[in-house]
Structure formats: C-alpha cells, structure tokens
Amino acid sequence: MSSRPRILVLRHDLPGNNLPKAWSDAEFVQADSVSTALGMLQRQRFDGIYADTRGLALIEQAGFLLRADRILELLADGVVVVDPDLRIIWANPQFEKWCGGPASGKLFFEALNSPEVLGPEYSPFHTALSDGPVSTCFRLSSGRHIQFHVTPVYGPEGKLTHFIGVGRDVTDERQQQQKLDAIHQAGAELAALDPGELAKLNAEERIDLLKSNILRCAREILHYDVIELRLLDQKTGRLEPLITEGLTQEAARRVLYPLPQGNGVTGYVAATGKSYLCYDTTQDPLYLEGAAGARSSLTVPLIYHDKVIGTFNVESPKPHAFVEQDRQFLEIFCREIAYALHTLELLVAERRCSTTQSVEAISREVALPVDEILQAATGLMDRYIGHDPEMTQRLQTILSNARAIKECIQKVGESLAPAAAEESVSDAKLHRLRGLRILVADNDEKVRKSAHQILGRWGCIVETARDGREAAVMARLGNYDLMLADIRLPDMNGYEIFCQLRQARPGVPVVLMSGFGYDASHSIVKARQEGLKIVLYKPFRVDQLLDALERLALKNGNGAPAAKPVVAATTA
C-alpha cells in the first residue's frame, strides 16, 4: 500500500506551492462537485481536503450540502445519489435500511439485492437520460414495494454528473389496492349470474346462490365470520334478514325497522344511510346483541340509486376490532352487493318478460310481409269494387285474415306475459294508446319496421304503405284512427298526400314526417292553411311522438281521437 498521503481536491485546479511539507509528495484526487466529494469521503480514505478559500461559493455550497446531508438522514423517504455508471455515491439511512447495510460504492441494483422492477418504467435511469425525471416501482426481496423517482443532474457543460433518486415505501398502499381489486373482483362474481343458469333455478335457489357468494367473499377477502344482511321490504317496511351467520337465534328473529331509535344500530343505519362503527358494545346505547359475546361491530347501509335497500353488519368478540379502513372496504363491498341484488332482480324480470320479447321479435319479422299482403289485396280490391262482387268478397277475406294474424300475435303475447308491459308504462297512458289503428306511409323500409316496433310495443295496431297511392287506397278502404306520411314519397309530395289522406278519411288526424330540413313544396305552410295545429320537428324523440298521440287520444276523453286535429312532423 502506498504511504503517500491522499488529498481530496474540491476544485478542478491542482493546488499551488503553498502546501504543507507533508503534502509535497501527496496523491491528489479531484472531485468535480461537492456532492461527489461527499460521496467519495464516505467510501474512501483521505488524509486531507484541499479547497481554495477564494472560492467562497464553493465553500457555501459545501456548508449547505453538509446541512442538507443531516436533514436527508432524518427523512422517512429513501434518498440516493448515483453516478453515471449507476454506482452509489451517497445514500441516506432509510435507503441503506432497504439495502440491508451500507450502500456507498455499490452498484444501485446490486445494493438493493436485484429488486423486481414492476414498471411502468423498466429502465428508469436510461429513460431519465432521454425523457427527464421518471417514476417506477420496485418490489424488494423483503416484499416491500418502493415507488422510486429518478432525476438526472447535469454539469455546466451539459454533461451528466449524477442521478438523484428518491424512494417511498408504498407497501401499505399496494396491499390496500390489491384488497380493493379483490373486492371489485368479488363484486363482479356476485353479479355474474348467467341467464342460462338462472333459468334453471327457482326464486329460492337464486337467493341461496347469491347468499353463498356473499358469505364466501366476506370470509375469504374481508375475513369476517359473524355476518348479518337485512333487506328493506318496501311493503311491510321491515328490515328482513337474508343472512344471519353467527348470530343468536333471538337476534336472527328480531323484528327491525329503519328507525334511528329502538331498532339497534341496524335500524339507525337504515334510517340515516350512514355507516356506524361500534367500538365497544358494552358502552354503546344503540347496540342490540347480535352475536354472543360480541364486543364491537361495524354496520354499513346497502344503497342503490341513493336509496337504502338494506344493511350489512359484522361483529367481533374483540373491542375496537374495526377501524376506519374496515369501514371503507365494507362500504365498497356493500356497493357491489347492492349492484348484485339489482342485477338479480333484472335477470328475474328478464326471464319473466322473455316470452313478450319473443312475441315482439316474431311480430317484427312478420309485420312487413303481412303489410305487403294488405297493400296488394287493397290495390286489387280497389279495382274490383263495383265490378266483381265475388272477387271483392275474397279480397276482403284476405284482408281480414292478414290483419287477424297481427292481432293474434299481439293477443298471445299479452296473455302469456301481461305484467311486463304494465311495469314499464303507466296503466292510464297504456290504456289510452292501446288499440289505436295507425297507417304509416314511408318509402324507407327501416322507418316502416321502426313504426311496427315502437308503436306496436305500446299496443297500437300498425299498417304501412310504400308510396302515396298505396296509402290513399288503404286509407279509403281501411279504418284508421291516425295516419302518418313522409312529406317526400316517390309519387307525391307532403301536401298532396296530406290532401289525399284527408279526402280518403275525413276527420282522421294526419301526421306529416320529414327527414330533411328544406321543404321545397312548402307542405307544412300549406298544411297550416288547411288546419295544421301541432308540428313535430325531426329528429323528434319517441316520447314526443307518443305524447302527441296521447294528446290526440285524449281529445274525446277516453281513447278515440278527435275528428278534426291534424299533426305534422318536419325538420327545423
């Protein structure tokens, strides 16, 4: 080993002649910066430090860094300075704690025992060189997760001098996020009730399936053993028990209402919609015994669309067993339960109205072919009326049978599933629209199909025509309560079809529809002169059209439209 003294130089310039005699044969080691010098002092032996006292800024920087060094040692975050070769120049105690000992002089990843890089940046130092400061996450061999931020530092000439890294222990946050992810996954499984499987289960079996899923998730993820779930019965106003796992028989049979007094913590939570932490059951006046020997409880409301639909309660034999974080996790889980209960209700409703949906599908496919029969038969009958009574009678029979097909399909659907429609509309409105016979004239097949689908769903009897001539003949030979026609048919403009329909069926309301903004023939203006009272501007919503039909139906007070009103629809 050399006996020459080693001197650390804090300037680029080597010392002059004003040196102690002992340093005349010294080995001088230069440091480019004060931070580099501090790192070298930590890992190397020096016999002295040389700094030009004329460099006051340099001395002030050294003093600042020495004070900062003391501050960094006290930080809970890990701080490290790394040279361009990724060798650690300096590290504070927290970073060295993660390393398991002194880190200066070691390669960065070697000092951390080759941590797993979780991303999003998998080469943070290289990425920092090209993109600037970056963040990534490491998982240490101890299982801890470190969120690490890397910043490159450049010298006056733009040359990289070192990296500064700051790490924060996010293990608890990661674990909480993993638990949240598990809760959300469990919630998805609660609601994952396959309609095909659901069809094989009766109501009781469906409830049992949901109960078993809730119990499994509460035990495996939240680690609760005593569980009570009650649902609010809208008819009786009671909180009816659905799950009473671990409760005494008396508690399971207890009648509770959503009231803040006299109904325990459960009634209070249901009444207020707020969660309740009971830290010590022996000191809480609201608490009613649930599980034998319970010393603390946590109760959370089940809320769907801002309405309390039930409560979820867990208990523990230990006082202060639940904390604020438990409340947050259970509230999230209860949101998933409320969603699952709603999904189950929807699936049950879907099964109940599946027959109606099938009937609608059949009616939708049959509608236009039957309309073509009606159009053809009506056209032929218009030719033979007054000339061939026998042929006219046959055509009349064809028309009657064609219309009977539609009405038969509709009646079958109503008889098999009458409740489905009643749940989606008000009885009064449905009564006023049901049975209205409507003629729709439009050259667009999609419009004719939509008319059958939308108006047919509301109990209207719909027939369609492809042009003005067909519509006029059908109007003259048919019996309609309302007639709709596009203002640009292949053979007539809006005002022409308006006049034709009014002449064919005097007193029956006419709706004119338009799919474009400019009315070249001024159909609407002319129609107003003939008594137009209501205008709908396309694209109008379904509810606007239905409201117009309802208003017309109310003209006579109980369902039949008035004799005079005329309605038009156009674009703005």
C-alpha positions in Angstrom: 0.0 0.0 0.0 1.4 3.5 -0.9 2.5 5.7 2.1 1.8 8.8 0.1 -0.9 11.0 1.6 -4.2 11.1 -0.3 -5.7 14.6 -0.7 -9.2 15.3 -1.9 -9.3 18.4 -4.1 -12.6 20.4 -4.2 -11.5 22.3 -7.4 -10.5 21.4 -10.9 -7.2 23.3 -10.4 -4.5 21.4 -8.7 -3.0 23.2 -5.6 -0.1 25.5 -5.9 3.1 25.8 -3.9 1.6 27.0 -0.6 1.2 23.5 0.8 2.3 21.8 4.0 5.6 20.0 3.5 4.0 16.7 4.3 1.8 17.1 1.2 4.7 17.7 -1.2 4.6 14.1 -2.4 0.8 13.7 -2.0 -1.6 11.9 -4.3 -4.3 14.4 -5.3 -7.8 13.1 -6.1 -10.1 15.7 -7.8 -13.9 15.9 -7.2 -16.0 17.6 -9.9 -18.6 18.7 -7.4 -19.2 19.0 -3.7 -21.8 16.2 -3.8 -19.3 13.9 -5.5 -16.8 14.8 -2.9 -19.2 13.9 -0.1 -19.8 10.5 -1.6 -16.0 9.9 -2.0 -15.4 10.8 1.6 -18.0 8.2 2.7 -16.4 5.3 0.8 -12.7 6.2 0.5 -9.8 7.2 2.9 -8.3 10.6 2.6 -5.6 12.3 4.6 -6.8 15.8 3.8 -9.1 18.1 1.8 -7.9 21.0 -0.3 -10.2 23.9 -1.2 -9.2 27.3 -2.5 -10.5 29.7 0.1 -11.0 32.2 -2.7 -13.9 30.0 -3.9 -16.4 31.3 -1.4 -19.3 30.0 -3.4 -17.8 26.6 -3.3 -17.4 26.7 0.5 -21.0 27.9 0.9 -22.2 25.1 -1.2 -20.2 22.6 0.9 -21.8 24.0 4.0 -25.2 23.8 2.6 -24.7 20.2 1.5 -23.4 19.2 4.9 -26.6 20.7 6.5 -28.8 19.0 3.8 -27.0 15.7 4.5 -28.1 15.9 8.1 -31.7 16.7 7.0 -31.8 13.8 4.5 -30.6 11.4 7.2 -33.8 12.1 9.1 -36.2 11.7 6.2 -38.6 8.7 6.1 -38.1 8.6 2.3 -35.0 6.9 0.9 -32.6 9.2 -0.9 -29.7 8.2 -3.0 -27.1 9.8 -5.3 -25.8 7.6 -8.2 -23.0 8.3 -10.6 -23.4 7.9 -14.4 -22.1 4.3 -14.0 -25.0 3.6 -11.6 -22.7 3.3 -8.7 -24.0 4.8 -5.4 -22.1 7.9 -4.3 -24.2 8.6 -1.3 -27.4 7.3 0.4 -29.3 8.3 3.5 -30.1 5.8 6.3 -33.6 4.9 5.1 -32.2 3.8 1.7 -29.4 1.8 3.3 -32.1 0.2 5.5 -33.8 -1.1 2.3 -30.3 -2.3 1.2 -29.7 -4.1 4.4 -26.5 -2.2 5.1 -24.0 0.4 3.7 -24.7 1.2 0.1 -21.9 3.7 -1.0 -19.7 2.3 -3.7 -22.1 -0.4 -4.7 -24.0 -0.6 -7.9 -27.6 0.6 -7.5 -29.5 -2.6 -8.3 -26.8 -4.8 -6.6 -27.2 -2.7 -3.3 -31.0 -3.4 -3.4 -30.4 -7.2 -3.9 -31.7 -7.1 -7.5 -35.3 -5.9 -6.9 -38.1 -6.8 -9.3 -39.0 -3.8 -11.5 -42.8 -3.5 -11.7 -42.9 -0.6 -14.0 -44.2 1.4 -15.7 -40.5 2.3 -16.5 -38.4 -0.9 -16.6 -35.0 1.0 -17.1 -35.6 4.2 -15.1 -32.0 5.6 -15.3 -31.8 5.1 -19.1 -35.2 6.5 -19.6 -34.4 9.6 -17.4 -31.5 10.4 -19.7 -33.7 10.7 -22.7 -37.0 11.8 -21.2 -36.1 13.6 -18.0 -37.4 12.7 -14.5 -39.3 9.3 -14.4 -41.1 7.2 -11.8 -41.3 3.4 -11.4 -42.0 0.8 -8.8 -39.6 -1.8 -7.3 -40.5 -4.9 -5.3 -37.7 -5.8 -2.9 -36.8 -9.3 -1.8 -38.4 -8.5 1.6 -41.7 -8.0 -0.2 -41.8 -4.2 0.2 -42.9 -2.0 -2.6 -40.9 1.1 -3.3 -42.2 3.9 -5.5 -38.9 5.4 -7.0 -38.4 8.7 -8.7 -35.2 9.3 -10.7 -33.9 12.7 -11.8 -30.7 13.3 -13.8 -28.3 16.1 -12.9 -26.1 17.8 -15.5 -23.0 19.9 -15.1 -22.4 23.4 -16.6 -21.3 21.9 -19.9 -24.4 19.7 -20.2 -22.6 16.6 -19.1 -24.4 14.1 -16.8 -22.8 14.3 -13.4 -25.1 12.1 -11.3 -28.6 10.9 -10.7 -30.7 11.7 -7.7 -33.2 9.0 -6.6 -36.0 9.4 -4.1 -38.0 6.3 -3.0 -41.1 6.0 -0.9 -42.4 2.8 0.8 -45.9 2.2 -0.7 -46.3 -1.3 0.6 -49.4 -0.5 2.6 -51.0 1.4 -0.3 -50.3 -1.5 -2.7 -51.8 -4.0 -0.2 -54.9 -1.8 0.1 -55.1 -1.6 -3.7 -54.8 -5.3 -4.0 -57.6 -5.7 -1.5 -59.7 -3.2 -3.3 -59.1 -5.1 -6.6 -60.1 -8.4 -4.8 -63.3 -6.7 -3.5 -64.2 -5.5 -7.0 -63.5 -8.9 -8.5 -65.6 -10.5 -5.8 -68.4 -8.0 -6.6 -68.2 -8.9 -10.3 -68.5 -12.6 -9.3 -71.6 -11.8 -7.2 -73.3 -10.3 -10.2 -72.1 -12.9 -12.6 -75.4 -14.8 -12.6 -75.6 -16.4 -16.0 -79.1 -16.1 -17.5 -79.0 -19.6 -18.8 -78.2 -21.0 -15.3 -80.7 -18.6 -13.8 -83.5 -20.0 -15.9 -82.9 -23.4 -14.3 -83.3 -22.0 -10.7 -86.4 -21.1 -8.8 -86.5 -17.9 -6.7 -85.3 -19.6 -3.5 -82.4 -21.2 -5.3 -81.4 -17.9 -6.8 -81.3 -16.3 -3.4 -79.3 -19.2 -2.0 -76.8 -18.8 -4.8 -76.3 -15.1 -4.0 -76.1 -15.7 -0.2 -73.4 -18.3 -0.7 -71.4 -16.0 -2.9 -71.7 -13.1 -0.4 -70.6 -15.4 2.5 -67.7 -16.8 0.6 -66.4 -13.3 -0.4 -66.9 -11.9 3.1 -64.9 -14.7 4.7 -62.1 -15.1 2.1 -61.4 -11.4 1.4 -62.6 -9.4 4.3 -62.1 -12.2 6.9 -65.5 -11.8 8.6 -67.1 -14.7 10.4 -70.2 -13.0 12.0 -72.4 -11.6 9.2 -75.9 -10.2 9.1 -77.5 -8.9 5.9 -81.0 -7.5 6.0 -83.1 -6.2 3.1 -85.8 -3.5 3.3 -89.2 -4.8 2.5 -91.0 -2.0 0.7 -94.4 -3.4 1.5 -94.0 -4.0 5.2 -91.3 -1.5 6.0 -89.3 -4.1 7.9 -85.6 -5.0 7.6 -86.0 -8.7 6.8 -83.0 -10.9 7.5 -81.3 -12.6 4.4 -78.1 -13.7 6.1 -77.7 -14.3 9.8 -74.3 -16.1 10.0 -73.0 -16.4 13.6 -75.9 -14.5 15.3 -78.0 -15.8 18.2 -81.5 -17.1 17.3 -83.1 -14.2 19.2 -81.1 -11.7 17.1 -81.9 -13.5 13.9 -85.6 -13.4 14.6 -85.6 -9.8 15.8 -88.1 -7.5 14.0 -86.3 -4.3 13.0 -87.5 -1.2 11.2 -85.4 1.6 9.6 -85.8 3.9 12.6 -83.0 5.8 14.5 -84.3 4.8 17.9 -85.3 1.5 19.4 -84.1 -0.6 16.5 -80.4 -1.0 17.3 -77.5 0.1 15.2 -79.1 -1.6 12.2 -82.3 0.5 12.3 -80.2 3.6 12.8 -78.0 2.9 9.8 -81.0 2.1 7.6 -82.8 5.3 8.7 -79.8 7.6 8.3 -78.0 5.9 5.4 -74.7 6.3 7.3 -72.2 3.7 8.4 -71.7 3.1 12.1 -68.6 1.9 14.0 -69.4 0.5 17.4 -66.1 0.3 19.2 -67.3 -1.1 22.4 -70.8 -2.8 22.6 -70.9 -2.5 26.4 -70.7 1.3 26.2 -72.9 2.0 23.2 -76.6 2.6 23.9 -77.7 1.9 20.3 -76.3 -1.7 20.2 -78.6 -4.7 20.5 -76.9 -8.0 20.9 -76.3 -9.9 17.7 -73.5 -12.4 18.2 -73.0 -13.9 21.7 -70.1 -12.1 23.4 -69.6 -9.5 20.6 -67.6 -6.5 21.8 -67.5 -4.4 18.6 -69.5 -4.1 15.4 -69.5 -2.4 12.0 -72.7 -1.7 10.2 -73.0 -0.3 6.6 -76.1 0.6 4.5 -76.8 -1.1 1.2 -77.5 1.8 -1.1 -78.7 1.7 -4.8 -79.5 4.8 -6.7 -79.3 6.9 -3.4 -81.9 4.7 -1.7 -81.2 2.4 1.3 -82.3 -1.1 0.3 -80.8 -2.9 3.3 -77.9 -3.2 5.8 -74.8 -5.3 6.3 -73.5 -5.9 9.8 -70.3 -7.6 11.0 -69.3 -8.3 14.7 -66.2 -9.3 16.6 -65.5 -10.6 20.1 -62.7 -8.0 20.5 -63.3 -4.4 21.4 -62.1 -1.8 18.8 -61.7 -4.6 16.3 -62.8 -2.4 13.4 -61.1 0.8 12.2 -61.9 3.4 9.5 -60.2 1.4 6.8 -62.5 -1.5 7.5 -65.5 0.8 7.1 -64.2 2.0 3.7 -63.6 -1.6 2.5 -67.0 -2.8 3.7 -68.8 0.2 2.1 -67.2 -0.7 -1.2 -68.2 -4.4 -0.8 -71.7 -3.4 0.0 -72.0 -1.3 -3.1 -71.1 -4.4 -5.0 -73.8 -6.4 -3.1 -76.4 -3.7 -3.8 -75.5 -3.9 -7.5 -75.6 -7.7 -7.5 -79.1 -7.6 -5.9 -80.3 -5.2 -8.5 -78.7 -7.4 -11.3 -80.5 -10.5 -9.9 -83.8 -8.6 -9.9 -83.2 -7.5 -13.5 -82.4 -11.1 -14.6 -85.6 -12.3 -12.9 -87.5 -9.6 -14.7 -85.8 -10.6 -17.9 -86.9 -14.2 -17.6 -90.4 -13.1 -16.7 -90.7 -11.0 -19.9 -88.8 -13.2 -22.2 -92.0 -14.5 -23.7 -93.0 -10.9 -24.5 -89.7 -10.3 -26.2 -90.1 -13.4 -28.3 -93.5 -12.3 -29.3 -92.2 -8.9 -30.3 -89.5 -10.5 -32.4 -92.0 -12.7 -34.2 -94.3 -9.7 -34.8 -91.4 -7.6 -36.1 -90.4 -10.2 -38.7 -94.0 -10.9 -39.8 -95.1 -7.2 -39.9 -93.8 -6.1 -43.3 -94.7 -9.3 -45.2 -98.2 -9.1 -43.9 -98.3 -5.4 -44.9 -97.3 -6.4 -48.4 -100.3 -8.7 -48.5 -102.5 -5.9 -47.3 -101.1 -3.5 -49.9 -101.6 -6.0 -52.7 -105.1 -7.1 -51.6 -106.2 -3.5 -51.1 -105.0 -2.5 -54.5 -106.8 -5.3 -56.2 -110.0 -4.7 -54.2 -109.9 -1.1 -55.3 -110.1 -2.3 -59.0 -112.8 -4.9 -58.4 -115.2 -3.0 -56.2 -118.4 -2.4 -58.1 -117.3 -4.8 -60.9 -116.9 -8.3 -59.4 -118.6 -8.8 -56.0 -117.3 -12.3 -55.6 -113.7 -11.3 -56.1 -114.2 -8.3 -53.8 -115.5 -10.6 -51.1 -112.5 -12.9 -51.4 -110.1 -10.0 -51.2 -112.0 -8.7 -48.2 -111.5 -12.1 -46.5 -107.7 -12.0 -47.3 -107.5 -8.5 -45.7 -109.4 -9.7 -42.6 -107.2 -12.7 -42.2 -104.0 -10.8 -42.7 -105.0 -8.3 -40.1 -106.0 -11.1 -37.8 -102.5 -12.6 -38.0 -101.0 -9.4 -36.4 -103.8 -9.1 -33.8 -103.5 -12.8 -32.9 -99.7 -12.5 -32.2 -100.3 -9.4 -30.1 -103.0 -11.1 -28.0 -100.9 -14.2 -27.5 -98.1 -12.0 -26.1 -100.4 -10.1 -23.8 -101.9 -13.3 -22.4 -98.6 -15.0 -21.8 -96.8 -12.1 -20.1 -99.3 -9.3 -19.2 -97.1 -7.9 -16.4 -94.1 -7.0 -18.5 -95.7 -4.1 -20.3 -97.5 -2.8 -17.2 -94.2 -2.5 -15.4 -92.7 -0.2 -18.0 -95.5 2.3 -18.6 -98.3 3.9 -16.6 -101.6 2.0 -16.8 -103.5 5.1 -17.8 -101.2 6.0 -20.7 -101.1 2.5 -22.0 -104.9 2.3 -21.9 -105.2 5.5 -23.9 -102.8 4.3 -26.7 -103.8 0.6 -26.8 -105.8 -0.4 -29.8 -105.1 2.8 -31.9 -105.1 1.8 -35.6 -102.3 3.7 -37.3 -101.4 3.9 -41.0 -97.7 4.8 -41.8 -96.7 5.8 -45.3 -92.9 5.9 -45.9 -90.6 4.7 -48.7 -87.9 3.7 -46.2 -88.2 0.1 -45.0 -86.3 0.9 -41.8 -88.9 3.6 -40.9 -91.8 1.1 -41.5 -90.1 -1.5 -39.4 -89.5 1.0 -36.6 -93.1 2.1 -36.7 -94.2 -1.5 -36.1 -91.6 -2.0 -33.3 -92.1 1.3 -31.4 -95.9 1.8 -31.8 -96.7 -1.9 -31.6 -94.9 -2.1 -28.2 -97.5 0.5 -26.9 -100.4 -1.6 -28.1 -101.0 0.3 -31.4 -102.1 -1.7 -34.5 -99.8 -0.6 -37.3 -100.1 -1.0 -41.1 -97.7 0.5 -43.6 -97.7 1.7 -47.2 -94.7 2.4 -49.5 -96.0 5.3 -51.5 -98.8 7.8 -51.7 -101.1 5.8 -54.0 -101.0 2.7 -51.7 -101.5 4.9 -48.7 -104.6 6.7 -50.2 -106.2 3.4 -51.3 -105.6 1.7 -47.9 -106.9 4.8 -46.1 -110.1 4.8 -48.3 -110.7 1.1 -47.8 -109.4 0.7 -44.2 -110.4 2.1 -40.8 -107.6 4.1 -39.0 -107.5 6.4 -36.0 -104.4 8.1 -37.1 -102.3 8.3 -40.3 -98.6 9.2 -40.7 -96.9 10.0 -44.0 -93.5 11.2 -45.1 -93.6 14.5 -47.0 -91.4 13.1 -49.8 -92.9 9.9 -51.1 -91.9 8.6 -54.5 -95.1 9.7 -56.2 -96.4 12.6 -54.0 -95.1 15.5 -52.0 -96.2 16.2 -48.5 -99.2 18.5 -49.2 -100.5 16.1 -51.9 -100.5 13.1 -49.6 -101.9 15.3 -46.8 -104.9 16.1 -49.0 -105.3 12.6 -50.3 -105.5 11.1 -46.8 -107.8 13.8 -45.5 -110.1 13.2 -48.5 -110.0 9.4 -48.0 -110.7 9.5 -44.2 -112.3 12.9 -43.4 -111.8 13.8 -39.7 -108.9 11.4 -39.0 -105.7 13.1 -37.8 -102.7 13.1 -40.2 -99.1 13.3 -39.2 -96.6 14.5 -41.8 -92.9 13.5 -41.3 -89.8 14.8 -42.9 -86.2 13.6 -43.0 -84.6 16.8 -44.4 -84.5 20.4 -43.4 -85.8 22.2 -46.5 -89.5 21.7 -47.5 -89.3 22.7 -51.2 -93.0 22.2 -51.8 -93.9 24.2 -48.7 -96.0 21.3 -47.5 -96.1 22.5 -43.9 -97.1 26.0 -44.8 -99.9 24.8 -47.0 -101.0 22.3 -44.3 -101.2 25.0 -41.7 -103.6 26.9 -44.0 -105.7 23.7 -44.0 -105.9 23.5 -40.2 -102.5 22.2 -39.0 -102.4 22.5 -35.2 -99.3 20.6 -34.0 -95.8 20.3 -35.5 -93.1 17.9 -34.5 -89.6 18.7 -35.7 -87.4 15.7 -36.7 -85.4 14.1 -35.5 -88.0 14.0 -32.8 -87.8 11.6 -29.8 -90.0 8.7 -29.4 -91.6 10.2 -26.3 -92.5 13.3 -28.2 -94.4 11.3 -30.8 -96.1 9.2 -28.2 -97.1 12.3 -26.3 -98.6 13.7 -29.4 -100.6 10.5 -30.0 -101.7 10.6 -26.3 -102.9 14.2 -26.7 -104.9 13.2 -29.7 -106.4 10.2 -27.9 -107.5 12.5 -25.1 -109.5 14.7 -27.4 -112.5 12.5 -26.9 -111.7 11.8 -23.3 -111.4 8.0 -23.3 -109.2 6.8 -26.2 -110.8 7.6 -29.6 -109.0 10.5 -31.3 -111.0 13.6 -32.2 -112.4 14.1 -35.6 -110.5 17.3 -36.6 -106.9 17.5 -35.4 -104.1 17.3 -37.9 -100.4 16.8 -36.9 -97.2 17.3 -39.0 -93.6 16.4 -38.3 -90.6 18.0 -40.1 -87.0 19.1 -39.5 -86.0 22.5 -38.3 
